[in-house]
Amino acid sequence: MARSFFSLLSVKTAVVAVLLCLLIAYAGQAQTISSTPLTITSATLQDGQAGIETTSSFEFTFSRQLPFSSIINPAFRFEPRRLNFREEFFFGGERTVRFRIRHEPNTDYVAYAFGALACNSSASGTGCFSTPKATTLYLQSRPYVVNYTTAPTAGNRQASGSVTFGDVAQPPAKSGGNAALLRDLVEEAFSETHHAAAPQLFSSLATDSLQRTVVFLLDAYTFAAFAWTPRAGAAPDVAGAFSMQHVREGTYWPIAVHFADRFGMTIARLGYHDANGDFDPDPVVVGADGVSDLKIVLMPDEPILARQAQQVARLRAARLFPDAELVSVMALNAEIAGHAAAWRYAFYSPAADTLVTVDAGSFNTQLYTQTPDSLVRTQQPLPENFVDSNVILQQAETDGGAAFRANFEEQALLNVALGDLPLSFRPAPPARFWHVLYEAPPMSGSDSILELFYDAVTGARLDPINVASDAADAMPALWLAAPAPNPVRQDALLTYAVQQSSTVHLAVYDLLGRNVQTLVDAPVAAGTHTAQWDASALPSGTYLLRLTTGGRSAQQMVTVVR
């Protein structure tokens, strides 16, 4: 699930339309990519420039004449995106583009450009794929990065280091032989499918290049990239070395973003500084002498299988509670091939009587602790040799999942979990099993579901029963997990479970008891479900998440920060 950094929905929509047109026009054309890169030769905005007016116009001049504006506009980004607004964009000449940006006062910004396109026959201004066809294309080989500020003075400290490629199959030595499989859930996705029609254009580099990377210093690290606030940036050279010359003294989290293609549309890898090897981003302190020798390893940003990240999750849980045992696994954004953007691993420590939840993907992990309910305390640990999710989903598709999805034009919802799960309709206890749930999409008007169960170790299909024992009576009627992340800046993932099919109401309340947002108000099937919460419209403060059904309720406190 590669991701895009576009900040405006209108821009994203325009880019998709433009790309579709380009790919249709490109099919079958004999065009080559020049070894001479397209570069920005001059700009009115200089690195380290201070005292920028809150509303300012910037001009950038390229080494070659440019085609139509739709290709150039999304190539430029101004970060932090939440603290600026692009008012205008237009051509200032054959090789020059101009942006009018509205900023916040006394704020440091990073402007970077990558993905611009030129060609050898764009004199008419109609573009590089019109008739007559251009024979040569010119693309940027390296991002153009400028640091500037609306404050009266810029920072004067240096931060430098290097970026290298990591491999899911070959983790860094510090991980002790366990794959570092770390990933962030970067927002506003563009899939790589738009590359398929133009392999020469989008896959023109046989060897991956560190030059398609931008390094940022964030003032705080969060699990979701849309909440990042970059305060400085740089583009590494071909060897991966980078240096920022205008950094203020303070504490920062170094992050690197690597683009998959020369259009800068798709993020292939992400990396961060992990000084102690604990699979979490580590901050650095920039003092009077600056900071040097920062090490950032770029890991592939891709969906993973359930078993791929379990060892990393086990290591993280064991660092806090050596006796912690894995009791359940749940997919976050499951895919029909058995992959997920991340997996949620739940561990129980009997000695500390604590439930440890680790969200782990190919780039990043995040850990939470909470007091368990009575059901967790009685769950049997999962075997380490459980069948992987791709095997289970392949079987589920054969057992009716593919037909179910076809009934809803491939829009059916998919939930995947593993463990001794708190379901009233399930294999006979104490079975540990895979639960695959297909649900009709919310707007379909249907409440159809398909539930399938498989043995955790053998993968054999299991028949469910209606559990009517004391153990079943001990199952909570409903359960609401702590939101992830918490505190939340914009988006959070909410996980809840109900013992029986029922109508649930999940809402957000302020401390005065007012309902400020309703997230779910609909019938749901028995089992575990997730809901995405967009908290961007709420001011900073403490809120109550409340789940109710059948006269019962569960709640969690959450903090919104800006």
VEXKE-504753 format. One record per residue (C-alpha): residue number from 1; residue in one letter; y, z, x. Coordinates in nm, 2 decimals, m for minus. Each point is the difference from the previous one (the first is absolute). Example, Ala and Ser with C-alpha at 12.3 -4.5 7.8 and 13.67 -1.06 7.14 Angstrom:
   num   residu        v        w        u
     1        A    m0.45     0.78     1.23
     2        S     0.34    m0.07     0.14
//
This chain:
   num   residu        v        w        u
     1        M     0.00     0.00     0.00
     2        A     0.27    m0.12     0.23
     3        R     0.36     0.09    m0.10
     4        S     0.35    m0.13    m0.01
     5        F     0.33     0.17     0.09
     6        F     0.21    m0.19    m0.26
     7        S     0.25     0.23    m0.17
     8        L     0.12    m0.20    m0.30
     9        L    m0.23    m0.11    m0.28
    10        S     0.21    m0.31    m0.06
    11        V    m0.05    m0.10     0.36
    12        K    m0.37     0.06    m0.02
    13        T    m0.03    m0.22    m0.30
    14        A     0.20    m0.27     0.15
    15        V    m0.21     0.01     0.32
    16        V    m0.33    m0.03    m0.18
    17        A     0.13    m0.31    m0.19
    18        V     0.14    m0.16     0.31
    19        L    m0.33     0.06     0.19
    20        L    m0.20    m0.15    m0.28
    21        C     0.22    m0.31     0.01
    22        L    m0.02    m0.02     0.38
    23        L    m0.38     0.03     0.01
    24        I    m0.04    m0.28    m0.26
    25        A     0.24    m0.22     0.19
    26        Y    m0.17     0.09     0.33
    27        A    m0.35    m0.10    m0.10
    28        G    m0.11    m0.30     0.20
    29        Q     0.32    m0.04     0.20
    30        A    m0.03    m0.06     0.37
    31        Q     0.24     0.25     0.15
    32        T    m0.01     0.19     0.32
    33        I     0.16     0.33     0.11
    34        S     0.23    m0.02     0.30
    35        S    m0.06     0.21     0.31
    36        T     0.37     0.05     0.00
    37        P     0.08     0.30    m0.23
    38        L     0.28     0.02    m0.24
    39        T     0.25     0.27     0.12
    40        I     0.32     0.17    m0.11
    41        T     0.25    m0.10     0.26
    42        S     0.30     0.20    m0.12
    43        A     0.10     0.25    m0.26
    44        T     0.32     0.18    m0.12
    45        L    m0.21     0.32    m0.01
    46        Q    m0.08     0.14     0.34
    47        D    m0.27     0.25     0.11
    48        G     0.16     0.35     0.01
    49        Q     0.30    m0.10    m0.20
    50        A     0.17     0.30    m0.17
    51        G     0.27     0.05    m0.27
    52        I    m0.14    m0.28    m0.23
    53        E     0.18    m0.01    m0.33
    54        T    m0.21     0.11    m0.30
    55        T     0.03    m0.35    m0.14
    56        S    m0.02    m0.26     0.28
    57        S    m0.10    m0.36     0.06
    58        F    m0.22    m0.10     0.29
    59        E    m0.06    m0.35     0.14
    60        F    m0.31    m0.11     0.20
    61        T    m0.01    m0.33     0.18
    62        F    m0.34    m0.17     0.08
    63        S    m0.10    m0.23     0.29
    64        R    m0.08    m0.28    m0.25
    65        Q     0.13    m0.14    m0.33
    66        L    m0.14     0.19    m0.29
    67        P    m0.17    m0.12    m0.32
    68        F     0.07     0.13    m0.35
    69        S     0.10     0.36    m0.04
    70        S    m0.31     0.13    m0.18
    71        I    m0.19     0.00     0.33
    72        I     0.27     0.19     0.19
    73        N     0.10     0.26    m0.25
    74        P    m0.33     0.21     0.00
    75        A    m0.02    m0.03     0.38
    76        F     0.27     0.26     0.03
    77        R    m0.05     0.37    m0.08
    78        F     0.25     0.28     0.02
    79        E    m0.15     0.35     0.03
    80        P     0.00     0.26    m0.14
    81        R    m0.03    m0.23    m0.30
    82        R     0.06     0.28    m0.25
    83        L     0.35     0.06     0.16
    84        N     0.14    m0.35    m0.01
    85        F     0.04    m0.28    m0.25
    86        R     0.02    m0.37     0.08
    87        E     0.29    m0.13    m0.21
    88        E     0.02    m0.36     0.12
    89        F    m0.19    m0.25     0.21
    90        F     0.12    m0.36     0.08
    91        F     0.02    m0.26     0.28
    92        G     0.30     0.02     0.22
    93        G    m0.09    m0.33     0.18
    94        E    m0.29    m0.22     0.10
    95        R    m0.14     0.27     0.23
    96        T     0.17     0.31    m0.13
    97        V    m0.09     0.24    m0.29
    98        R     0.22     0.28    m0.13
    99        F    m0.09     0.33    m0.18
   100        R     0.23     0.23    m0.19
   101        I    m0.15     0.35     0.01
   102        R     0.11     0.32    m0.17
   103        H    m0.08     0.31     0.20
   104        E     0.01     0.38    m0.02
   105        P     0.26     0.17     0.22
   106        N    m0.10     0.18     0.32
   107        T    m0.34    m0.16     0.01
   108        D    m0.20    m0.17     0.27
   109        Y    m0.16    m0.33    m0.08
   110        V    m0.25    m0.25     0.15
   111        A     0.03    m0.37    m0.08
   112        Y    m0.28    m0.22     0.09
   113        A    m0.09    m0.37    m0.05
   114        F    m0.34    m0.16     0.02
   115        G    m0.15    m0.30    m0.18
   116        A     0.28    m0.25     0.01
   117        L    m0.09    m0.37     0.00
   118        A     0.16    m0.32     0.13
   119        C    m0.12    m0.35     0.06
   120        N     0.10    m0.33     0.16
   121        S     0.12    m0.18    m0.32
   122        S     0.20     0.24    m0.21
   123        A     0.33    m0.18     0.02
   124        S     0.00    m0.06    m0.37
   125        G    m0.04     0.37    m0.07
   126        T    m0.29    m0.06    m0.23
   127        G    m0.25     0.18     0.22
   128        C    m0.29    m0.05     0.24
   129        F    m0.26    m0.12    m0.25
   130        S     0.19    m0.27    m0.19
   131        T    m0.02    m0.37     0.04
   132        P     0.03    m0.14     0.27
   133        K    m0.22     0.27     0.14
   134        A     0.11     0.20     0.31
   135        T    m0.25    m0.05     0.29
   136        T     0.08     0.32     0.19
   137        L     0.06     0.36    m0.13
   138        Y     0.18     0.27     0.20
   139        L    m0.08     0.37    m0.07
   140        Q     0.11     0.33     0.13
   141        S    m0.25     0.14     0.26
   142        R     0.17     0.35     0.01
   143        P     0.20     0.21    m0.24
   144        Y     0.37     0.03     0.05
   145        V     0.11     0.36    m0.02
   146        V     0.35     0.16    m0.01
   147        N     0.09     0.37    m0.03
   148        Y     0.33     0.08    m0.15
   149        T     0.18     0.28    m0.19
   150        T     0.27     0.08    m0.25
   151        A     0.08     0.32     0.19
   152        P     0.29     0.00     0.25
   153        T    m0.23     0.01     0.30
   154        A    m0.35    m0.12     0.07
   155        G    m0.28     0.19     0.18
   156        N    m0.02    m0.04     0.38
   157        R    m0.35     0.13     0.08
   158        Q    m0.30    m0.22     0.10
   159        A    m0.35    m0.01    m0.15
   160        S    m0.26    m0.22     0.16
   161        G    m0.37    m0.05     0.01
   162        S    m0.28    m0.25    m0.07
   163        V    m0.20    m0.14    m0.29
   164        T    m0.37    m0.10     0.04
   165        F    m0.26    m0.13    m0.24
   166        G    m0.28     0.23    m0.12
   167        D    m0.32    m0.10    m0.17
   168        V    m0.18     0.15    m0.30
   169        A    m0.33    m0.05     0.19
   170        Q     0.14     0.12     0.33
   171        P     0.21     0.31    m0.06
   172        P     0.23     0.16     0.27
   173        A    m0.19     0.21     0.25
   174        K     0.18     0.32    m0.12
   175        S    m0.18    m0.02    m0.34
   176        G    m0.32     0.11     0.17
   177        G    m0.20    m0.31    m0.11
   178        N     0.10     0.02    m0.36
   179        A     0.20    m0.29    m0.14
   180        A     0.36     0.08    m0.05
   181        L     0.00    m0.21    m0.32
   182        L     0.35     0.10    m0.09
   183        R     0.23    m0.18    m0.25
   184        D     0.31     0.05    m0.20
   185        L     0.03    m0.12    m0.37
   186        V     0.30    m0.23     0.06
   187        E     0.17    m0.10    m0.32
   188        E     0.08    m0.34    m0.17
   189        A    m0.30    m0.20     0.10
   190        F    m0.03    m0.37     0.08
   191        S    m0.36    m0.11     0.03
   192        E    m0.10    m0.24     0.28
   193        T    m0.14    m0.26    m0.25
   194        H     0.32    m0.20     0.04
   195        H    m0.10    m0.09     0.35
   196        A    m0.32    m0.18    m0.10
   197        A     0.17    m0.34    m0.09
   198        A     0.18    m0.02     0.33
   199        P    m0.23     0.12     0.28
   200        Q     0.20    m0.18     0.28
   201        L     0.33     0.15    m0.11
   202        F    m0.11     0.36    m0.06
   203        S    m0.28     0.04     0.25
   204        S     0.16    m0.19     0.28
   205        L    m0.06     0.26     0.27
   206        A    m0.35     0.02     0.12
   207        T     0.07     0.32     0.18
   208        D     0.18     0.29    m0.18
   209        S     0.34     0.07     0.14
   210        L     0.16     0.34     0.05
   211        Q     0.33    m0.18    m0.04
   212        R    m0.04    m0.02    m0.37
   213        T     0.06     0.38    m0.01
   214        V     0.29     0.22    m0.09
   215        V     0.02     0.37     0.11
   216        F     0.20     0.25    m0.20
   217        L     0.10     0.36     0.05
   218        L    m0.02     0.18    m0.34
   219        D     0.19     0.32    m0.08
   220        A    m0.31     0.12    m0.19
   221        Y    m0.35    m0.13    m0.06
   222        T    m0.14    m0.05    m0.34
   223        F    m0.33    m0.15    m0.12
   224        A     0.18    m0.28    m0.19
   225        A     0.21    m0.25     0.20
   226        F     0.25    m0.06    m0.28
   227        A     0.14     0.35     0.08
   228        W     0.04    m0.06     0.37
   229        T     0.35     0.04     0.14
   230        P     0.02    m0.19     0.33
   231        R     0.28     0.12     0.23
   232        A    m0.06    m0.23     0.30
   233        G    m0.21    m0.30     0.07
   234        A    m0.12    m0.24     0.27
   235        A    m0.22    m0.31     0.05
   236        P    m0.26     0.03     0.28
   237        D    m0.04    m0.27     0.26
   238        V    m0.31    m0.20     0.06
   239        A    m0.16     0.29     0.19
   240        G     0.08     0.24    m0.28
   241        A     0.28     0.19     0.18
   242        F     0.30     0.11    m0.21
   243        S     0.33     0.18     0.06
   244        M     0.27     0.12    m0.24
   245        Q     0.34     0.07     0.16
   246        H     0.20     0.15    m0.29
   247        V    m0.20     0.30    m0.12
   248        R     0.16     0.33    m0.11
   249        E    m0.14     0.33     0.12
   250        G    m0.25     0.14    m0.25
   251        T    m0.36    m0.01    m0.12
   252        Y    m0.16    m0.33    m0.10
   253        W    m0.34    m0.14    m0.09
   254        P    m0.07    m0.33     0.19
   255        I    m0.16    m0.26    m0.23
   256        A    m0.10    m0.37     0.08
   257        V    m0.04    m0.28    m0.25
   258        H    m0.19    m0.32     0.11
   259        F     0.03    m0.32    m0.20
   260        A    m0.30    m0.22    m0.06
   261        D     0.19    m0.33    m0.01
   262        R     0.31    m0.17     0.14
   263        F     0.16     0.01    m0.34
   264        G     0.01     0.38     0.01
   265        M    m0.15     0.02    m0.35
   266        T    m0.31     0.20     0.06
   267        I    m0.05     0.32     0.20
   268        A    m0.33    m0.01     0.19
   269        R     0.02     0.32     0.20
   270        L     0.18     0.34     0.00
   271        G     0.02     0.26     0.27
   272        Y     0.16     0.33     0.08
   273        H     0.03     0.25     0.29
   274        D    m0.30     0.24     0.00
   275        A     0.05     0.22     0.31
   276        N    m0.27     0.26    m0.09
   277        G    m0.26    m0.24    m0.14
   278        D    m0.02     0.18    m0.34
   279        F     0.03    m0.32    m0.20
   280        D     0.35     0.09    m0.12
   281        P     0.34    m0.14     0.11
   282        D     0.16     0.22     0.25
   283        P     0.38     0.04     0.04
   284        V     0.19    m0.03     0.32
   285        V     0.32     0.18     0.10
   286        V     0.28    m0.22     0.15
   287        G     0.22     0.23     0.21
   288        A     0.27    m0.05     0.26
   289        D    m0.25    m0.20     0.23
   290        G    m0.13    m0.21    m0.28
   291        V    m0.38    m0.05    m0.03
   292        S    m0.24    m0.24     0.17
   293        D    m0.36    m0.10     0.02
   294        L    m0.06     0.00    m0.37
   295        K    m0.34    m0.13    m0.09
   296        I    m0.07    m0.18    m0.33
   297        V    m0.33    m0.15    m0.09
   298        L     0.00    m0.27    m0.27
   299        M    m0.30     0.04    m0.23
   300        P    m0.10    m0.27    m0.26
   301        D     0.15     0.05    m0.34
   302        E    m0.30    m0.09    m0.22
   303        P    m0.21     0.15    m0.28
   304        I    m0.31     0.19     0.12
   305        L    m0.34     0.11    m0.13
   306        A    m0.08     0.36    m0.09
   307        R    m0.21     0.07     0.31
   308        Q     0.26    m0.15     0.24
   309        A     0.24     0.30    m0.01
   310        Q    m0.23     0.28    m0.08
   311        Q    m0.04     0.12     0.36
   312        V     0.38     0.01     0.05
   313        A     0.03     0.19    m0.33
   314        R    m0.28     0.25     0.11
   315        L     0.18     0.05     0.33
   316        R     0.33     0.08    m0.17
   317        A    m0.16     0.24    m0.24
   318        A    m0.20     0.17     0.27
   319        R     0.31     0.07     0.21
   320        L     0.12     0.23    m0.27
   321        F    m0.34     0.13    m0.13
   322        P    m0.30    m0.06     0.22
   323        D    m0.24     0.08    m0.29
   324        A     0.16    m0.25    m0.24
   325        E    m0.26    m0.22    m0.17
   326        L     0.06    m0.34    m0.17
   327        V    m0.05     0.03    m0.37
   328        S     0.16    m0.31    m0.15
   329        V     0.15    m0.34     0.08
   330        M     0.24    m0.21    m0.21
   331        A     0.15    m0.34     0.05
   332        L     0.37    m0.04    m0.01
   333        N     0.07    m0.36    m0.13
   334        A    m0.36    m0.11     0.00
   335        E    m0.09    m0.37     0.04
   336        I    m0.30    m0.18    m0.14
   337        A    m0.15    m0.06     0.35
   338        G    m0.02     0.38     0.05
   339        H     0.31     0.04     0.21
   340        A     0.30     0.21    m0.08
   341        A     0.35     0.05     0.14
   342        A    m0.11     0.35     0.08
   343        W    m0.26     0.25    m0.09
   344        R     0.04     0.36    m0.11
   345        Y    m0.25     0.24     0.16
   346        A    m0.04     0.35    m0.15
   347        F    m0.14     0.28     0.22
   348        Y    m0.08     0.35    m0.10
   349        S     0.01     0.29     0.25
   350        P    m0.21     0.30    m0.14
   351        A     0.14     0.23     0.27
   352        A     0.36    m0.06    m0.09
   353        D    m0.08    m0.08    m0.37
   354        T     0.23    m0.30     0.04
   355        L    m0.01    m0.36    m0.12
   356        V     0.12    m0.24     0.27
   357        T     0.09    m0.36    m0.11
   358        V     0.04    m0.27     0.26
   359        D     0.15    m0.34    m0.10
   360        A    m0.11    m0.25     0.28
   361        G     0.04    m0.37     0.04
   362        S    m0.01    m0.24     0.29
   363        F     0.34     0.11     0.13
   364        N     0.08     0.35    m0.11
   365        T    m0.13     0.33    m0.13
   366        Q     0.16     0.28    m0.21
   367        L    m0.15     0.34    m0.07
   368        Y     0.06     0.25    m0.28
   369        T    m0.15     0.35    m0.07
   370        Q    m0.03     0.18    m0.33
   371        T    m0.20     0.27    m0.17
   372        P    m0.32    m0.15    m0.15
   373        D    m0.12     0.05    m0.36
   374        S    m0.34     0.14    m0.08
   375        L    m0.16    m0.34    m0.02
   376        V     0.09    m0.09     0.36
   377        R    m0.16     0.32     0.12
   378        T    m0.34    m0.10    m0.14
   379        Q     0.00    m0.36     0.10
   380        Q    m0.27    m0.11     0.25
   381        P     0.13    m0.16     0.33
   382        L    m0.04    m0.38     0.03
   383        P    m0.25    m0.13     0.25
   384        E     0.15    m0.17     0.30
   385        N    m0.22    m0.31    m0.05
   386        F     0.13    m0.08    m0.35
   387        V    m0.02    m0.37    m0.09
   388        D     0.33    m0.18     0.07
   389        S     0.24    m0.12    m0.27
   390        N    m0.05    m0.37     0.06
   391        V    m0.37     0.03    m0.08
   392        I     0.07     0.19    m0.32
   393        L     0.27    m0.24    m0.12
   394        Q    m0.22    m0.30     0.07
   395        Q    m0.27     0.15    m0.22
   396        A     0.25     0.11    m0.27
   397        E     0.14    m0.35    m0.02
   398        T    m0.36    m0.13    m0.06
   399        D    m0.07     0.27    m0.25
   400        G     0.28    m0.11    m0.24
   401        G     0.32     0.06     0.19
   402        A     0.08    m0.37     0.07
   403        A    m0.06    m0.08    m0.37
   404        F     0.22     0.29    m0.11
   405        R     0.29    m0.12     0.22
   406        A    m0.04    m0.35    m0.12
   407        N     0.06     0.11    m0.36
   408        F     0.34     0.12     0.11
   409        E     0.10    m0.28     0.23
   410        E    m0.08     0.20     0.31
   411        Q     0.26     0.26    m0.10
   412        A    m0.24     0.29    m0.07
   413        L     0.07     0.34     0.17
   414        L    m0.25     0.12     0.25
   415        N    m0.07     0.37     0.10
   416        V    m0.26     0.09     0.26
   417        A    m0.10     0.35     0.10
   418        L    m0.30     0.18     0.17
   419        G    m0.13     0.36    m0.03
   420        D    m0.13     0.25    m0.25
   421        L     0.28    m0.10    m0.23
   422        P     0.12     0.21    m0.30
   423        L    m0.10    m0.24    m0.27
   424        S    m0.17     0.09    m0.33
   425        F    m0.17    m0.34    m0.01
   426        R    m0.17    m0.04     0.34
   427        P    m0.34     0.01     0.18
   428        A    m0.18     0.33    m0.04
   429        P     0.12     0.28     0.24
   430        P    m0.01     0.06     0.29
   431        A     0.01    m0.37     0.07
   432        R     0.26    m0.13     0.24
   433        F     0.09    m0.35    m0.11
   434        W     0.24    m0.29     0.01
   435        H     0.20    m0.04    m0.32
   436        V     0.15    m0.35    m0.06
   437        L     0.23    m0.03    m0.30
   438        Y     0.14    m0.32    m0.13
   439        E     0.28     0.04    m0.26
   440        A     0.18    m0.25    m0.22
   441        P     0.36    m0.06     0.12
   442        P     0.27     0.21    m0.18
   443        M     0.17    m0.29    m0.17
   444        S    m0.33    m0.16    m0.13
   445        G    m0.01     0.21    m0.32
   446        S    m0.36     0.08     0.08
   447        D    m0.16     0.34     0.10
   448        S    m0.31    m0.16     0.14
   449        I    m0.16     0.15     0.31
   450        L    m0.31    m0.06     0.21
   451        E    m0.15     0.30     0.19
   452        L    m0.26    m0.04     0.27
   453        F    m0.18     0.27     0.21
   454        Y    m0.18    m0.04     0.33
   455        D    m0.19     0.24     0.22
   456        A     0.22     0.11     0.30
   457        V    m0.27    m0.06     0.26
   458        T    m0.23    m0.27    m0.13
   459        G     0.25    m0.20    m0.21
   460        A    m0.25    m0.01    m0.29
   461        R     0.15    m0.03    m0.34
   462        L    m0.02     0.33    m0.20
   463        D    m0.01     0.06    m0.37
   464        P     0.26     0.24    m0.13
   465        I    m0.05     0.27    m0.26
   466        N     0.23     0.21    m0.21
   467        V     0.00     0.32     0.20
   468        A    m0.03     0.30    m0.25
   469        S    m0.07     0.29     0.23
   470        D     0.18     0.30     0.12
   471        A     0.09    m0.19     0.31
   472        A     0.17    m0.26    m0.22
   473        D     0.18     0.27    m0.19
   474        A     0.14     0.13     0.33
   475        M     0.16    m0.34     0.07
   476        P     0.38     0.02    m0.06
   477        A     0.11    m0.19    m0.31
   478        L     0.27    m0.16     0.21
   479        W     0.12     0.01     0.36
   480        L     0.33    m0.11     0.16
   481        A     0.01    m0.04     0.38
   482        A     0.30     0.07     0.21
   483        P     0.22    m0.32     0.02
   484        A    m0.02    m0.20     0.32
   485        P     0.24     0.01     0.18
   486        N     0.18     0.33    m0.08
   487        P     0.30     0.01     0.05
   488        V     0.05    m0.35    m0.14
   489        R     0.29    m0.24     0.07
   490        Q    m0.09    m0.28    m0.24
   491        D    m0.37    m0.07    m0.08
   492        A    m0.29     0.25    m0.03
   493        L    m0.36    m0.04    m0.09
   494        L    m0.13     0.24    m0.27
   495        T    m0.37     0.07    m0.05
   496        Y    m0.14     0.17    m0.31
   497        A    m0.34     0.04    m0.17
   498        V    m0.11     0.07    m0.36
   499        Q    m0.34     0.12    m0.10
   500        Q    m0.02    m0.20    m0.32
   501        S     0.16    m0.32    m0.13
   502        S     0.33     0.11    m0.16
   503        T     0.37    m0.08    m0.03
   504        V     0.19     0.15     0.29
   505        H     0.37     0.06     0.05
   506        L     0.13     0.01     0.36
   507        A     0.37     0.07     0.04
   508        V     0.27     0.12     0.24
   509        Y     0.22     0.30    m0.10
   510        D     0.30     0.15     0.16
   511        L     0.04     0.37     0.05
   512        L     0.18     0.03    m0.33
   513        G    m0.31    m0.12    m0.17
   514        R     0.14    m0.35    m0.09
   515        N    m0.24    m0.30     0.00
   516        V     0.17    m0.23     0.25
   517        Q    m0.28    m0.26     0.03
   518        T    m0.32    m0.08    m0.18
   519        L    m0.27    m0.16     0.22
   520        V    m0.31    m0.01    m0.22
   521        D    m0.03     0.03    m0.37
   522        A    m0.32    m0.18    m0.09
   523        P    m0.38     0.04    m0.06
   524        V    m0.20     0.01     0.32
   525        A    m0.37     0.01     0.08
   526        A    m0.17     0.31     0.14
   527        G     0.02     0.01     0.38
   528        T     0.26    m0.03     0.27
   529        H     0.32    m0.21    m0.03
   530        T     0.31    m0.07     0.20
   531        A     0.36    m0.07    m0.10
   532        Q     0.29    m0.13     0.21
   533        W     0.32     0.20    m0.04
   534        D     0.34    m0.16     0.08
   535        A     0.23     0.29     0.06
   536        S     0.29    m0.21     0.13
   537        A     0.22     0.06    m0.31
   538        L    m0.02     0.38     0.03
   539        P     0.24     0.21     0.20
   540        S    m0.12     0.23     0.27
   541        G    m0.15     0.32    m0.13
   542        T    m0.32     0.17    m0.11
   543        Y    m0.20    m0.13    m0.29
   544        L    m0.31     0.08    m0.20
   545        L    m0.28    m0.25    m0.06
   546        R    m0.19     0.10    m0.31
   547        L    m0.32    m0.15    m0.13
   548        T    m0.11     0.08    m0.36
   549        T    m0.28    m0.09    m0.22
   550        G    m0.18     0.17    m0.29
   551        G     0.21     0.31     0.02
   552        R    m0.07     0.05     0.37
   553        S     0.24    m0.06     0.29
   554        A     0.01    m0.02     0.38
   555        Q     0.32    m0.01     0.21
   556        Q     0.12    m0.05     0.35
   557        M     0.34     0.06     0.16
   558        V     0.17    m0.28     0.19
   559        T     0.32    m0.04     0.20
   560        V     0.21    m0.32     0.00
   561        V     0.21    m0.06     0.31
   562        R     0.27    m0.25     0.07
//
